[in-house]
Amino acid sequence: MAAREERPEAEHRPTAPREPASGQAPAEPAQAARSEPKASGARERPGPIGFLAIDKPVGWSSHDVVDAARRWLGTRRVGHLGTLDPLATGVLPLAIRDATKLIPFVDQHEKVYAGTIRLGVSTETFDAEGKLSRQHQGPLPEEAAVRAALAAFAGDLEQIPPMYSSVKKDGVPLYRLARKGEEVEREPRKVRIHRIAVTRFEPPDVGIEVACSPGTYVRVLAADLGEKLGCGAHLAGLRRTLNGPFAIADCLTPEQCDALAAAGELEARISPPAKILPLPQISLSGIQARRVANGGAIAAADARGPFERGPQPVPGAKFSALTPAGELLAVMELRPDRRFHPLRVFPPAS
């Protein structure tokens, strides 16, 4: 799927799919494999803002994880960065409370996946859940041919979103058209494969590792590899091991979150925004912080940051603005007037 690929995201009964982030195609709503209470409409519980990385298990949609986090943390303000399909596993970062406003600034970085491509079998959805569309007859390609064909995908390329995806055509998700037997023209999308390599060769299965830009469909890579080799292929499994600043080693499992929440210790595991936000930082004085907290701008000449001894930032550059205590106060942008203007403000808790 894509570097943001999933099937239907849902609560316990998955609803319509979101954009890509792992490797399968949208599926009809289906009952989840477990029963968890929905987050209630109870009063919002105060708490820290920041990010919590979850190791999403197989069978859970990304929205299942969001619903569980709402219950763990007592807040409805939870969002995820980069969707994963129910059959995919791995790094699913969550933005907690006002950190949801920071998702556009965090979710634009490299993602790394470990996957399995099955040679010799093509499916309608390019993944393991789709109907068989082709069964190869004859010997499968040798390892050297597979490695060479896979290496050719490295770099910038254009991908055509699959019909079984949540990309919309005239306001209608493609997967809905596909289920009616319709196929429509899709605009190709530019993506970048930073690196791609074979990690295991056990025909018909080929283990791969892919580092790519957001929006990359890993299942399309699998299908394109099969076409290039002449034998057909589909994505049989996928695990995300890195999503920008979030690594698999940093993740908690849902079981660990259950236990930590019951002990009142989960919120201590939330990473503060200043630690996660991948922007250069400027340090504010007390007076500047009060001005920014009220939506005011500050002159670049009065700001303290990496540009004091290095290259001067250009208009459009974005920065994290920290309070004297080192807490994130705002995301700011340098404008042509050579002043930093706040884009998002997070007043310190009183």
C-alpha positions as CSV (number, residue, x, y, z in Angstrom):
1,M,0.0,0.0,0.0
2,A,1.1,3.4,0.5
3,A,3.4,4.8,2.9
4,R,0.2,5.6,4.5
5,E,-2.0,2.8,3.5
6,E,-4.9,1.0,5.2
7,R,-8.2,-0.5,4.5
8,P,-11.3,0.7,6.3
9,E,-10.5,2.5,9.4
10,A,-13.0,1.9,12.1
11,E,-13.9,1.6,15.6
12,H,-14.8,-1.9,16.4
13,R,-16.8,-2.3,13.2
14,P,-14.5,-0.7,10.6
15,T,-16.0,2.1,8.5
16,A,-14.8,3.5,5.2
17,P,-11.1,3.3,4.6
18,R,-8.6,6.2,4.8
19,E,-5.6,7.0,2.7
20,P,-2.7,4.4,2.4
21,A,0.0,3.7,4.8
22,S,0.9,0.1,4.7
23,G,-0.1,-2.5,2.2
24,Q,-3.7,-3.7,1.8
25,A,-6.8,-2.6,0.0
26,P,-10.0,-1.3,1.4
27,A,-12.4,-4.0,2.6
28,E,-16.0,-4.2,3.5
29,P,-16.8,-3.3,7.1
30,A,-16.2,-6.3,9.3
31,Q,-16.4,-7.1,13.0
32,A,-13.1,-6.6,14.7
33,A,-11.4,-9.5,16.4
34,R,-12.0,-8.3,19.9
35,S,-14.5,-6.4,21.9
36,E,-13.4,-3.1,23.5
37,P,-15.6,-0.5,25.1
38,K,-15.9,2.7,23.1
39,A,-14.6,5.8,24.4
40,S,-17.5,7.4,26.3
41,G,-18.8,10.9,25.9
42,A,-17.6,11.6,29.4
43,R,-16.0,14.9,30.3
44,E,-12.5,15.4,28.9
45,R,-9.8,14.5,31.3
46,P,-7.0,17.1,31.5
47,G,-3.5,15.9,30.7
48,P,-0.3,16.5,28.7
49,I,-0.2,17.0,25.0
50,G,2.3,15.1,22.9
51,F,2.8,11.9,21.0
52,L,2.5,8.2,21.9
53,A,3.8,5.5,19.5
54,I,1.9,2.2,19.3
55,D,3.0,-1.1,17.9
56,K,-0.3,-1.8,16.0
57,P,-1.2,-5.5,16.1
58,V,-2.6,-7.5,13.2
59,G,-6.4,-7.3,12.9
60,W,-6.7,-3.8,14.4
61,S,-7.5,-0.9,12.1
62,S,-5.8,2.4,12.8
63,H,-9.0,3.8,14.1
64,D,-9.3,0.9,16.5
65,V,-6.1,2.1,18.1
66,V,-7.4,5.7,18.2
67,D,-10.5,4.5,20.0
68,A,-8.5,2.5,22.5
69,A,-6.2,5.5,23.2
70,R,-9.3,7.7,23.8
71,R,-10.3,5.2,26.5
72,W,-6.8,4.9,28.0
73,L,-6.3,8.7,28.2
74,G,-9.8,10.0,28.8
75,T,-9.8,12.3,25.8
76,R,-11.5,12.4,22.4
77,R,-8.7,14.4,21.0
78,V,-6.6,11.7,19.5
79,G,-5.4,11.3,15.9
80,H,-2.9,9.1,14.1
81,L,-0.1,9.8,11.7
82,G,0.1,7.5,8.7
83,T,-2.6,4.9,8.4
84,L,-1.9,1.2,8.6
85,D,-4.1,-1.6,7.3
86,P,-5.6,-4.1,9.7
87,L,-3.3,-6.8,8.3
88,A,-0.2,-4.6,8.6
89,T,1.6,-4.1,11.9
90,G,4.1,-1.8,13.4
91,V,4.7,1.9,14.2
92,L,1.5,3.9,14.5
93,P,2.2,7.3,16.1
94,L,-0.7,9.0,18.0
95,A,-1.1,12.7,18.5
96,I,-2.7,13.4,21.9
97,R,-4.9,16.4,22.7
98,D,-3.7,19.6,21.1
99,A,-0.8,17.8,19.5
100,T,-3.3,16.8,16.8
101,K,-2.7,20.4,15.5
102,L,0.9,19.4,14.8
103,I,0.2,16.4,12.6
104,P,0.9,18.3,9.3
105,F,4.3,19.3,10.6
106,V,5.3,15.7,11.7
107,D,3.7,13.4,9.1
108,Q,5.9,14.4,6.1
109,H,8.9,12.3,6.7
110,E,10.5,9.0,5.7
111,K,8.7,5.8,6.5
112,V,10.4,2.4,6.5
113,Y,8.7,-0.9,6.0
114,A,9.6,-4.6,6.2
115,G,7.4,-6.6,3.9
116,T,6.9,-9.9,2.1
117,I,6.2,-10.1,-1.6
118,R,4.8,-13.4,-2.9
119,L,5.8,-14.2,-6.5
120,G,3.7,-16.0,-9.0
121,V,0.2,-14.9,-7.7
122,S,-1.5,-11.7,-8.6
123,T,-4.7,-10.4,-6.9
124,E,-7.2,-7.7,-7.7
125,T,-6.2,-5.6,-4.7
126,F,-2.4,-6.2,-5.0
127,D,-2.5,-7.7,-1.5
128,A,-3.3,-11.0,0.3
129,E,-7.0,-10.2,0.7
130,G,-7.9,-9.7,-2.9
131,K,-9.3,-12.2,-5.3
132,L,-6.9,-14.2,-7.4
133,S,-6.4,-12.5,-10.8
134,R,-3.5,-14.5,-12.1
135,Q,-1.6,-17.7,-11.3
136,H,1.8,-18.0,-12.9
137,Q,2.6,-21.3,-14.6
138,G,6.2,-22.2,-14.8
139,P,9.4,-21.5,-12.9
140,L,9.8,-18.4,-10.9
141,P,12.6,-15.8,-11.5
142,E,16.1,-16.4,-10.1
143,E,17.3,-14.3,-7.1
144,A,19.6,-12.2,-9.2
145,A,16.8,-11.1,-11.5
146,V,14.5,-10.3,-8.5
147,R,17.2,-8.2,-6.9
148,A,17.9,-6.3,-10.1
149,A,14.3,-5.6,-10.8
150,L,13.6,-4.4,-7.3
151,A,16.6,-2.1,-7.3
152,A,15.3,-0.4,-10.4
153,F,12.4,1.1,-8.3
154,A,14.8,3.3,-6.2
155,G,14.6,7.0,-6.8
156,D,11.7,9.2,-7.9
157,L,8.8,7.5,-9.6
158,E,5.1,7.9,-10.4
159,Q,2.6,5.5,-9.0
160,I,-1.0,5.1,-10.2
161,P,-3.3,4.6,-7.2
162,P,-4.9,1.2,-7.3
163,M,-8.7,1.0,-7.9
164,Y,-9.0,-0.7,-4.4
165,S,-7.9,2.4,-2.5
166,S,-9.5,5.3,-0.7
167,V,-8.3,7.9,-3.2
168,K,-11.4,9.7,-4.5
169,K,-12.6,10.3,-8.1
170,D,-15.2,13.0,-8.3
171,G,-15.8,12.7,-4.6
172,V,-16.3,8.9,-4.7
173,P,-13.7,6.6,-3.2
174,L,-12.1,4.3,-5.8
175,Y,-12.8,1.2,-3.9
176,R,-16.5,1.8,-4.1
177,L,-16.3,2.0,-7.9
178,A,-14.1,-1.1,-8.0
179,R,-16.6,-3.1,-6.1
180,K,-19.2,-2.3,-8.8
181,G,-16.8,-3.6,-11.4
182,E,-15.9,-0.2,-12.6
183,E,-12.4,1.1,-13.5
184,V,-11.7,4.7,-14.0
185,E,-8.6,6.7,-15.0
186,R,-6.4,7.8,-12.1
187,E,-3.8,10.5,-12.0
188,P,-0.3,9.2,-11.2
189,R,1.3,10.5,-8.0
190,K,4.9,11.3,-7.5
191,V,6.7,9.3,-4.7
192,R,10.3,8.7,-3.8
193,I,11.9,5.4,-2.9
194,H,14.9,6.3,-0.8
195,R,16.1,2.7,-0.7
196,I,14.7,-0.8,-1.4
197,A,16.4,-4.1,-0.9
198,V,15.9,-7.8,-0.7
199,T,16.3,-9.1,2.8
200,R,15.2,-12.7,2.3
201,F,14.8,-14.9,-0.8
202,E,12.7,-18.0,-0.1
203,P,10.6,-18.5,-3.3
204,P,7.8,-17.8,-3.7
205,D,8.3,-15.3,-0.9
206,V,10.7,-12.4,-1.1
207,G,11.4,-10.3,2.0
208,I,12.0,-6.6,1.3
209,E,12.9,-3.4,3.2
210,V,11.6,-0.2,1.8
211,A,12.4,3.4,2.9
212,C,10.0,5.8,1.1
213,S,8.1,9.0,1.1
214,P,4.6,9.4,2.5
215,G,2.0,8.3,0.0
216,T,4.0,5.4,-1.4
217,Y,1.9,2.3,-2.1
218,V,4.0,-0.7,-1.1
219,R,1.5,-3.1,-2.6
220,V,1.8,-1.2,-5.9
221,L,5.5,-1.8,-5.8
222,A,4.8,-5.5,-5.2
223,A,2.4,-5.7,-8.2
224,D,4.8,-3.7,-10.4
225,L,7.6,-6.0,-9.5
226,G,5.5,-9.0,-10.6
227,E,4.8,-7.3,-13.9
228,K,8.4,-6.5,-14.5
229,L,9.4,-10.1,-13.8
230,G,6.6,-11.5,-15.9
231,C,5.3,-13.8,-13.1
232,G,2.9,-11.6,-11.2
233,A,3.1,-10.8,-7.5
234,H,1.3,-9.4,-4.5
235,L,2.1,-8.0,-1.1
236,A,1.7,-10.8,1.5
237,G,2.6,-9.0,4.6
238,L,3.8,-5.6,5.9
239,R,5.3,-4.1,9.1
240,R,6.2,-0.5,9.5
241,T,9.4,-0.1,11.5
242,L,10.0,3.6,11.3
243,N,7.7,6.6,10.8
244,G,9.7,9.8,10.9
245,P,11.0,10.3,14.4
246,F,9.1,7.2,15.7
247,A,10.9,3.9,15.7
248,I,9.5,0.4,16.5
249,A,11.7,0.3,19.6
250,D,9.9,3.3,21.0
251,C,6.4,1.7,20.6
252,L,4.1,0.3,23.3
253,T,1.8,-2.6,22.6
254,P,-2.0,-2.2,23.4
255,E,-1.5,-4.7,26.2
256,Q,1.2,-2.5,27.7
257,C,-1.0,0.6,27.3
258,D,-3.8,-1.2,29.1
259,A,-1.6,-2.0,32.0
260,L,0.0,1.4,32.2
261,A,-3.4,3.2,32.0
262,A,-4.8,1.0,34.8
263,A,-1.8,2.0,36.9
264,G,-2.2,5.7,36.0
265,E,1.3,5.7,34.4
266,L,0.5,5.9,30.7
267,E,0.5,9.7,30.4
268,A,4.1,9.8,31.6
269,R,5.0,7.9,28.4
270,I,3.7,10.7,26.2
271,S,6.6,12.4,24.4
272,P,6.4,16.2,24.6
273,P,6.0,18.0,21.2
274,A,9.3,19.9,21.6
275,K,11.1,16.5,21.5
276,I,9.3,15.2,18.5
277,L,8.6,18.2,16.2
278,P,11.3,18.1,13.4
279,L,11.7,21.8,13.1
280,P,14.6,24.1,14.1
281,Q,14.0,25.8,17.4
282,I,14.0,29.4,18.6
283,S,14.1,30.3,22.3
284,L,11.8,33.0,23.5
285,S,12.3,35.4,26.4
286,G,9.5,35.7,28.9
287,I,8.3,38.9,27.2
288,Q,8.4,37.3,23.8
289,A,6.6,34.2,25.0
290,R,3.7,36.3,26.4
291,R,3.5,38.2,23.1
292,V,3.4,34.9,21.1
293,A,0.9,33.3,23.4
294,N,-1.4,36.2,22.5
295,G,-0.9,35.7,18.8
296,G,1.8,38.3,18.3
297,A,4.8,38.2,16.0
298,I,8.5,38.8,17.0
299,A,11.2,40.3,14.9
300,A,13.8,37.8,13.5
301,A,16.5,40.2,14.7
302,D,15.4,39.7,18.3
303,A,15.0,35.9,18.1
304,R,17.6,33.4,19.4
305,G,18.1,30.4,17.2
306,P,20.4,28.4,15.0
307,F,20.5,31.2,12.5
308,E,22.4,33.5,15.0
309,R,25.7,31.9,13.9
310,G,24.6,30.2,10.6
311,P,22.8,30.9,7.4
312,Q,19.8,33.2,7.7
313,P,16.4,31.6,7.3
314,V,14.3,32.4,4.2
315,P,10.6,33.5,4.2
316,G,8.4,30.4,4.7
317,A,10.8,28.7,7.0
318,K,9.1,27.2,10.0
319,F,10.4,26.9,13.6
320,S,9.4,25.5,17.0
321,A,9.2,28.4,19.5
322,L,10.1,27.3,23.0
323,T,9.3,29.0,26.3
324,P,12.2,29.9,28.7
325,A,11.3,26.5,30.4
326,G,12.0,24.7,27.1
327,E,8.3,23.8,26.4
328,L,6.8,24.2,23.0
329,L,4.7,27.4,22.8
330,A,4.1,27.7,19.1
331,V,5.0,26.8,15.5
332,M,6.1,30.0,13.8
333,E,6.8,30.9,10.3
334,L,9.2,33.6,9.0
335,R,7.4,36.0,6.7
336,P,8.9,38.5,4.2
337,D,8.6,41.2,6.8
338,R,11.4,39.3,8.7
339,R,9.2,38.6,11.6
340,F,8.2,35.2,13.0
341,H,4.4,34.8,13.0
342,P,2.7,32.1,14.9
343,L,0.9,29.4,12.9
344,R,-0.2,27.2,15.9
345,V,-0.1,28.4,19.6
346,F,-0.1,26.1,22.6
347,P,-0.5,28.2,25.7
348,P,1.1,26.6,28.8
349,A,-1.3,24.9,31.1
350,S,-2.2,27.2,34.0
